[in-house]
Amino acid sequence: MRPRLTFDANPKELAHRDSGPAHVSLLWSRRTHRAAVVLYDDETGQSVELEILTGENPLDLYEHAFAYAGTRGRPGRAPLAAAA
């Protein structure tokens, strides 16, 4: 599954890593000039989108995505079981 930003159906993937059944991607929207980290769990089918806010370090959010997932997940998407 290719993660997608809710505000862009065709983002550019800047970085990707796998952590067991979970996948973490750093994505960039060419159209809106915004970035997000998306986590996807193969076992549960759940995904969490973490928009990178102005002034935040995108690599910090990418490297520590599971720490942010429980509190920063985009509304309407269930948090990953690994983040709980």
Contacts in CASP RR format, 6 or more apart in sequence:
PFRMAT RR
TARGET T0000
AUTHOR 0000-0000-0000
METHOD contacts of the structure
MODEL  1
MRPRLTFDANPKELAHRDSGPAHVSLLWSRRTHRAAVVLYDDETGQSVEL
EILTGENPLDLYEHAFAYAGTRGRPGRAPLAAAA
1 23 0 8 1.000
1 40 0 8 1.000
1 42 0 8 1.000
1 45 0 8 1.000
2 13 0 8 1.000
3 23 0 8 1.000
3 25 0 8 1.000
3 27 0 8 1.000
3 38 0 8 1.000
3 40 0 8 1.000
3 47 0 8 1.000
3 49 0 8 1.000
4 10 0 8 1.000
4 11 0 8 1.000
4 27 0 8 1.000
4 38 0 8 1.000
5 11 0 8 1.000
5 27 0 8 1.000
5 29 0 8 1.000
5 34 0 8 1.000
5 36 0 8 1.000
5 38 0 8 1.000
5 49 0 8 1.000
6 49 0 8 1.000
6 74 0 8 1.000
7 29 0 8 1.000
7 32 0 8 1.000
7 34 0 8 1.000
8 27 0 8 1.000
8 29 0 8 1.000
8 30 0 8 1.000
8 31 0 8 1.000
8 32 0 8 1.000
8 34 0 8 1.000
10 30 0 8 1.000
11 27 0 8 1.000
11 28 0 8 1.000
11 29 0 8 1.000
11 30 0 8 1.000
11 36 0 8 1.000
12 27 0 8 1.000
12 28 0 8 1.000
12 29 0 8 1.000
12 30 0 8 1.000
13 25 0 8 1.000
13 26 0 8 1.000
13 27 0 8 1.000
14 26 0 8 1.000
14 27 0 8 1.000
14 28 0 8 1.000
14 35 0 8 1.000
15 25 0 8 1.000
15 26 0 8 1.000
15 62 0 8 1.000
16 23 0 8 1.000
16 24 0 8 1.000
16 25 0 8 1.000
16 26 0 8 1.000
17 23 0 8 1.000
17 24 0 8 1.000
18 24 0 8 1.000
19 66 0 8 1.000
19 82 0 8 1.000
21 41 0 8 1.000
21 42 0 8 1.000
21 43 0 8 1.000
22 39 0 8 1.000
22 40 0 8 1.000
22 41 0 8 1.000
22 42 0 8 1.000
22 66 0 8 1.000
22 80 0 8 1.000
22 82 0 8 1.000
23 39 0 8 1.000
23 40 0 8 1.000
23 41 0 8 1.000
23 42 0 8 1.000
24 37 0 8 1.000
24 38 0 8 1.000
24 39 0 8 1.000
24 62 0 8 1.000
24 65 0 8 1.000
25 37 0 8 1.000
25 38 0 8 1.000
25 40 0 8 1.000
26 35 0 8 1.000
26 36 0 8 1.000
26 37 0 8 1.000
26 58 0 8 1.000
26 59 0 8 1.000
26 61 0 8 1.000
26 62 0 8 1.000
27 35 0 8 1.000
27 36 0 8 1.000
27 37 0 8 1.000
27 38 0 8 1.000
28 34 0 8 1.000
28 35 0 8 1.000
29 35 0 8 1.000
29 36 0 8 1.000
34 51 0 8 1.000
34 52 0 8 1.000
35 51 0 8 1.000
35 52 0 8 1.000
35 58 0 8 1.000
36 49 0 8 1.000
36 50 0 8 1.000
36 51 0 8 1.000
36 52 0 8 1.000
37 49 0 8 1.000
37 50 0 8 1.000
37 52 0 8 1.000
37 58 0 8 1.000
37 61 0 8 1.000
37 62 0 8 1.000
37 65 0 8 1.000
37 68 0 8 1.000
38 47 0 8 1.000
38 48 0 8 1.000
38 49 0 8 1.000
38 50 0 8 1.000
39 47 0 8 1.000
39 48 0 8 1.000
39 50 0 8 1.000
39 65 0 8 1.000
39 66 0 8 1.000
39 69 0 8 1.000
39 80 0 8 1.000
39 83 0 8 1.000
40 46 0 8 1.000
40 47 0 8 1.000
41 47 0 8 1.000
41 80 0 8 1.000
41 81 0 8 1.000
41 82 0 8 1.000
43 81 0 8 1.000
44 80 0 8 1.000
44 81 0 8 1.000
46 77 0 8 1.000
46 78 0 8 1.000
46 79 0 8 1.000
46 80 0 8 1.000
46 81 0 8 1.000
47 77 0 8 1.000
47 80 0 8 1.000
48 69 0 8 1.000
48 70 0 8 1.000
48 73 0 8 1.000
48 74 0 8 1.000
48 77 0 8 1.000
48 78 0 8 1.000
48 79 0 8 1.000
48 80 0 8 1.000
48 83 0 8 1.000
49 73 0 8 1.000
49 74 0 8 1.000
49 77 0 8 1.000
50 61 0 8 1.000
50 65 0 8 1.000
50 68 0 8 1.000
50 69 0 8 1.000
50 72 0 8 1.000
50 73 0 8 1.000
50 74 0 8 1.000
51 74 0 8 1.000
52 58 0 8 1.000
52 61 0 8 1.000
61 68 0 8 1.000
66 80 0 8 1.000
66 82 0 8 1.000
66 83 0 8 1.000
67 83 0 8 1.000
69 79 0 8 1.000
69 80 0 8 1.000
69 82 0 8 1.000
69 83 0 8 1.000
70 79 0 8 1.000
70 80 0 8 1.000
70 83 0 8 1.000
70 84 0 8 1.000
73 79 0 8 1.000
END
